[in-house]
Amino acid sequence: MNNTSPQSTASTVFIHSLIFAFPFLLLITRFGVGLCSFAFLITALVYRRQGWPVLLRHLTEIRGVLVAFASVLVLALLLGLLSGDGRLRDLEKPIRMLAASTVMLTVLACRPSRKALWWGLIAGAMAGAVFIAYQRWVMGVDRPGGLINSITFGDIMLCMGLMCLAATLDFSGRSTLWPALGALAGFTGSIASGTRGGWVAIAFSMVLLVRYGHVLRGRFRKGLAVLALGLVVSTYFIPQTGARERVDEGISDVQQYFSGGQTYTSVGIRLELWRSALQLIERHPLLGASIPTVKAEMQELVDSGRAHPYVLQFEHFHNDILQALVFGGVAGLLAWGATLVVPFQFFRRQMHNGGDHLNAPALAGMLLVLSYFSFGLTEVIFWSVRSNMFYAMMLFLLAGLCLNAKEKAQ
């Protein structure tokens, strides 16, 4: 895809550099996400006259996604006003995630080549893999996490690797090896972090890739996808990766928890937190409860012997669904769920109705959403601002690329 917007050479270089920098700087710097989100916001304002008309032409298609993110913000605001006990402090993440729609406006206005994103993902995955591999096998850190915690790092690396598989659709010939290396780097980085919850995403992604295997044109791409995912599975049989040890440890944790043995284990803690969360949900099923209320009720559960004391040490419930229900009730679950279901349906429609030129960004979008849903089954992947912003910014970036491809085809 070529840049067809009437921009100066400097502007073209800037927007492509910005899109490249977003995934590249994500895991290897502390400032990358904040810097890029601010730059996208300013760029969207500068090019608003070019972006708004395009957005309005496609508003029917993208309206549901915008409404989904707006609903999370509106609900957080209403709960804060109704409770009056500090919930307004929870507005930062929904505000910033909705503001990430300026990434889409920037893309619609400037019409960059999507190769800038693919190269950014490839470089970001490789840089992240080198960083985490150095921590794991040179520094000897057992559960390395780069500049963040190991679970979030490993999950995002896996997500980037999966999107690199989708990127192969925009490469041809020997150049396809570059996104393949990006995918391999992403998977390697995830393995090095020692995270297990992300492996659920691999299973779901395999189902999705099988479902849309026809878009992976040629035996090479299909074989590449199978090989990349197979390499992840094969790590179970390589002692140096620690994968088998982590799996066996998880099975042992579950057995101990249900047999009345030691519960203060990685899996046992999650099971106890989930059991505690279910008890809290029963008390506030519709709108959930505020952080102070949840802490007080958790203390009550511990005091009454209905939960182990160690649950008080943790900031969240290690499950996005339960987290949404505890703090937002059914309303919160519906709002949070919409930010996953509605974008997934958007990308799915692009895949089915947009033609082959939309396959790469649409497939990458579906893999992004599916990955985050999978990560949230054993972790609150939407807990940190960095993880939230990666999801929202990448989602709107891919949505903008899909809409640009449709504009070009018209």
C-alpha positions in Angstrom: 0.0 0.0 0.0 1.4 3.4 -1.0 0.9 6.7 0.8 -1.5 8.7 -1.3 -2.2 11.6 1.0 -0.9 15.1 0.0 1.8 15.4 2.7 5.3 16.7 2.7 8.2 14.3 2.8 8.9 15.3 6.4 5.3 14.5 7.4 5.4 11.2 5.7 8.6 10.2 7.4 7.3 11.4 10.8 4.0 9.4 10.6 5.8 6.2 9.5 8.4 6.6 12.2 5.7 7.1 14.8 3.8 4.0 13.7 7.1 2.0 13.7 8.1 3.4 17.1 4.9 2.4 18.9 5.4 -1.4 19.0 9.2 -1.1 18.8 9.5 1.0 22.0 6.7 -0.7 23.9 8.7 -3.2 25.9 12.2 -1.8 25.9 11.5 1.7 27.2 9.4 3.2 30.0 8.4 6.2 28.0 7.4 4.6 24.6 3.6 4.2 25.1 3.1 7.7 26.7 5.3 9.4 24.1 3.6 7.7 21.1 0.0 8.2 22.5 0.7 12.0 22.9 2.3 12.2 19.4 -0.8 10.5 17.9 -3.1 12.9 19.7 -1.2 16.0 18.5 -1.0 14.6 14.9 -4.7 13.8 14.9 -5.5 17.4 15.9 -3.1 18.8 13.2 -4.6 16.7 10.5 -8.2 16.8 11.7 -9.6 18.3 8.5 -8.3 15.4 6.5 -9.3 12.7 9.0 -12.8 13.7 10.0 -14.4 13.4 6.5 -13.0 9.9 6.2 -14.2 8.9 9.6 -17.6 10.2 8.9 -17.8 8.1 5.7 -17.1 4.9 7.7 -18.8 5.9 10.9 -21.5 3.3 10.5 -18.8 0.6 10.5 -16.7 1.8 13.4 -19.5 3.3 15.5 -19.9 0.2 17.6 -16.2 0.1 18.6 -16.3 3.7 19.6 -19.5 3.2 21.6 -18.0 0.2 23.4 -15.0 2.2 24.6 -17.2 5.2 25.5 -19.5 2.9 27.5 -16.7 1.9 29.8 -15.9 5.6 30.5 -19.5 6.5 31.0 -20.1 3.6 33.4 -16.9 4.5 35.4 -18.1 8.1 35.6 -21.6 7.2 36.7 -20.4 4.7 39.4 -18.0 7.3 40.7 -20.7 9.9 41.0 -23.2 7.5 42.5 -20.9 6.0 45.1 -18.9 9.1 46.1 -16.2 6.9 47.6 -13.3 7.4 45.3 -14.4 5.6 42.1 -13.6 8.7 40.1 -10.0 7.8 40.5 -10.6 4.9 38.2 -11.3 7.2 35.2 -7.7 7.4 33.9 -7.6 4.1 32.0 -11.0 4.4 30.2 -10.3 8.1 29.3 -6.9 7.2 27.8 -8.3 4.1 26.0 -11.1 6.1 24.4 -8.6 8.9 23.5 -6.6 6.2 21.7 -9.2 6.6 18.9 -7.0 9.5 17.8 -4.6 6.9 16.5 -7.3 5.9 14.0 -7.9 9.5 13.1 -4.2 9.9 12.4 -4.1 6.8 10.2 -7.2 7.9 8.3 -5.8 11.4 7.7 -2.3 10.4 6.8 -2.9 7.1 5.0 0.5 5.5 5.9 1.8 2.3 4.6 0.9 -0.5 6.9 4.4 -1.9 6.4 5.5 0.6 9.0 3.5 -1.2 11.6 4.7 -4.7 10.5 8.3 -3.6 10.6 7.7 -2.0 14.1 6.2 -5.3 15.3 9.0 -7.3 13.9 11.7 -5.0 15.4 9.8 -4.8 18.7 9.4 -8.5 19.0 13.1 -9.0 18.3 14.3 -6.3 20.7 12.0 -7.7 23.4 13.3 -11.2 22.9 16.9 -10.1 23.1 16.1 -8.1 26.3 14.2 -10.9 28.1 16.6 -13.7 26.9 19.5 -11.7 28.3 17.8 -11.4 31.7 16.8 -15.1 31.7 19.9 -16.9 30.4 22.7 -14.4 31.0 21.7 -12.6 34.2 20.0 -15.7 35.6 16.7 -14.1 36.4 14.2 -17.0 36.9 11.0 -15.0 35.9 12.3 -12.0 33.9 9.9 -9.3 32.8 12.0 -6.6 31.3 10.8 -3.3 32.6 7.4 -4.6 33.8 6.2 -7.8 35.4 6.9 -11.2 33.7 3.3 -12.1 33.0 2.4 -8.9 31.2 5.7 -8.9 29.3 5.3 -12.5 28.2 1.6 -12.0 27.2 2.4 -8.9 25.1 5.4 -10.7 23.4 3.1 -13.6 22.5 0.5 -11.2 21.1 3.1 -9.4 19.0 4.4 -12.7 17.7 0.9 -13.8 16.6 0.3 -10.5 14.8 3.6 -11.0 13.0 2.1 -14.2 11.6 -0.8 -12.1 10.2 1.8 -9.7 8.8 3.2 -12.4 6.5 0.2 -11.7 4.2 1.7 -8.4 3.3 5.1 -9.8 2.4 6.1 -11.9 -0.6 8.9 -14.2 -1.5 12.0 -14.3 0.7 10.9 -11.2 2.5 8.2 -13.3 4.3 11.1 -14.6 6.5 11.1 -11.2 8.3 7.7 -11.4 9.9 8.4 -15.1 10.4 11.5 -14.2 12.5 9.3 -11.6 14.3 6.8 -14.3 15.2 9.6 -16.6 16.4 11.0 -13.8 18.5 7.7 -13.1 20.1 7.1 -16.7 21.0 10.7 -17.0 22.3 10.3 -13.9 24.5 7.0 -15.3 25.9 8.7 -18.6 26.7 11.6 -16.9 28.4 9.3 -14.9 30.7 8.0 -18.2 32.1 4.3 -17.2 31.8 1.8 -20.1 31.4 -1.5 -18.3 31.1 -0.6 -17.0 27.7 -0.5 -20.5 26.3 -4.3 -20.5 26.3 -4.0 -17.8 23.6 -2.0 -20.2 21.5 -4.9 -22.8 21.5 -7.5 -20.2 20.6 -5.2 -18.7 17.9 -4.7 -22.1 16.4 -8.5 -22.5 16.1 -8.7 -19.0 14.5 -5.8 -19.7 12.0 -7.4 -23.0 11.0 -10.7 -21.2 10.5 -9.1 -18.6 8.2 -6.3 -20.8 6.9 -7.4 -20.0 3.4 -6.1 -16.4 3.7 -2.6 -17.8 4.4 -1.9 -18.1 0.7 0.5 -20.8 -0.3 2.1 -23.7 1.5 4.9 -21.6 2.9 2.8 -19.3 5.0 0.6 -22.2 6.3 3.7 -24.2 7.1 5.2 -21.2 8.7 2.2 -20.8 11.0 2.2 -24.5 12.0 6.0 -24.5 12.5 5.9 -21.3 14.7 3.1 -22.6 16.9 4.7 -26.1 16.9 8.0 -24.6 18.3 6.1 -23.2 21.2 4.6 -26.6 22.0 8.0 -28.3 21.6 9.5 -26.2 24.4 7.7 -28.6 26.8 10.3 -31.2 25.9 13.3 -28.8 26.2 14.4 -28.7 29.9 16.3 -25.4 29.5 13.1 -23.5 28.8 11.5 -24.5 32.1 8.2 -25.1 30.3 7.7 -28.7 31.5 8.6 -27.6 35.0 6.0 -24.9 34.9 3.3 -27.2 33.5 4.0 -29.9 36.1 4.0 -27.3 38.8 0.6 -26.1 37.8 -0.9 -29.6 37.8 0.6 -30.2 41.3 -0.8 -26.8 42.5 -4.3 -27.8 41.4 -4.1 -31.2 43.1 -2.9 -29.7 46.3 -5.6 -27.0 46.4 -8.5 -29.5 46.0 -7.0 -32.1 48.3 -6.7 -29.7 51.2 -2.9 -29.3 51.0 -0.7 -26.3 50.4 -2.7 -23.5 48.7 -0.1 -20.7 48.7 1.1 -21.6 45.2 0.9 -19.8 41.9 -2.3 -21.6 40.8 -3.6 -22.1 44.3 -3.6 -18.3 44.9 -5.6 -17.8 41.8 -8.2 -20.4 42.8 -8.5 -18.8 46.2 -8.8 -15.3 44.8 -11.5 -16.5 42.3 -13.4 -18.2 45.2 -13.3 -15.0 47.2 -14.4 -12.9 44.2 -17.5 -15.1 43.7 -18.5 -14.4 47.3 -18.1 -10.6 46.7 -20.1 -10.7 43.5 -23.1 -12.2 45.3 -23.2 -9.0 47.5 -23.1 -6.5 44.7 -24.3 -8.2 41.5 -25.5 -5.3 39.4 -23.0 -2.4 39.8 -20.2 -4.0 41.8 -18.4 -2.2 44.6 -15.6 0.4 45.0 -12.0 -0.4 46.0 -12.5 0.6 49.7 -15.6 -1.5 49.9 -14.0 -4.5 48.3 -11.0 -4.3 50.6 -13.3 -4.1 53.7 -15.3 -7.1 52.5 -12.2 -9.1 51.7 -11.0 -8.4 55.3 -14.4 -9.6 56.5 -14.1 -12.9 54.5 -10.6 -13.5 56.0 -11.8 -12.7 59.6 -14.7 -15.1 59.2 -12.5 -17.9 57.9 -14.1 -17.9 54.4 -10.9 -16.9 52.7 -7.2 -17.4 53.3 -5.4 -14.3 54.7 -2.9 -14.1 51.8 -5.7 -12.9 49.5 -5.3 -9.5 51.1 -1.8 -9.2 49.6 -3.0 -9.0 46.0 -4.3 -5.9 44.1 -6.6 -7.8 41.7 -8.3 -11.1 41.2 -6.2 -12.6 38.4 -9.2 -12.9 36.0 -10.6 -10.1 33.9 -14.2 -11.4 34.0 -14.3 -11.6 37.8 -12.5 -8.3 38.1 -15.2 -6.6 36.0 -17.9 -8.3 38.0 -16.5 -7.4 41.4 -15.9 -3.7 40.6 -18.7 -3.1 38.1 -21.2 -5.9 38.5 -23.2 -7.1 35.5 -23.1 -3.6 34.0 -19.3 -3.6 34.3 -19.0 -7.0 32.7 -21.1 -6.0 29.7 -19.1 -2.8 29.2 -15.8 -4.5 29.5 -17.0 -7.4 27.3 -18.1 -5.0 24.6 -14.5 -3.7 24.2 -13.6 -7.3 23.1 -16.6 -8.6 21.3 -17.5 -5.5 19.2 -13.9 -5.0 17.9 -13.6 -8.7 17.1 -16.8 -8.5 15.1 -15.6 -5.4 13.3 -12.4 -7.2 12.2 -14.3 -10.3 11.3 -16.6 -8.3 9.0 -13.6 -6.7 7.4 -12.2 -10.2 6.7 -15.4 -11.5 5.2 -16.6 -8.4 3.3 -13.5 -6.3 2.5 -11.5 -8.4 0.1 -8.0 -9.9 0.2 -6.4 -6.5 0.7 -7.9 -6.3 4.2 -6.8 -9.8 5.3 -3.6 -8.8 7.1 -4.8 -6.0 9.3 -8.2 -7.8 9.9 -6.5 -11.0 10.9 -4.0 -9.2 13.1 -7.0 -7.4 14.8 -8.8 -10.6 15.5 -5.6 -12.2 17.0 -5.1 -9.1 19.2 -8.6 -9.3 20.6 -8.5 -13.0 21.0 -5.2 -12.9 22.7 -6.3 -10.3 25.3 -9.4 -12.3 26.1 -7.3 -15.4 26.6 -4.8 -13.6 28.8 -7.6 -12.3 30.9 -8.7 -15.8 31.9 -5.8 -16.2 34.3 -4.6 -12.6 34.7 -6.0 -9.1 34.8 -4.3 -8.1 31.5 -6.1 -4.8 31.6 -4.6 -3.9 35.0 -1.6 -1.8 33.9 -1.8 1.4 31.8 0.8 0.1 29.4 -1.2 -3.1 28.6 -4.4 -1.1 28.3 -2.8 1.4 25.9 -1.2 -1.3 23.8 -4.6 -2.9 23.3 -6.5 0.3 22.5 -3.8 1.9 20.4 -3.1 -1.2 18.4 -6.8 -1.9 17.9 -7.6 1.6 16.6 -4.4 1.6 14.4 -5.4 -1.7 12.8 -9.0 -0.5 12.4 -7.7 2.6 10.6 -5.6 0.5 8.3 -8.6 -1.6 7.4 -10.7 1.5 6.6 -7.9 3.0 4.6 -7.6 -0.2 2.5 -11.4 0.1 1.8 -10.9 3.7 0.8 -8.2 2.8 -1.6 -10.2 0.0 -3.2 -13.1 2.4 -3.9 
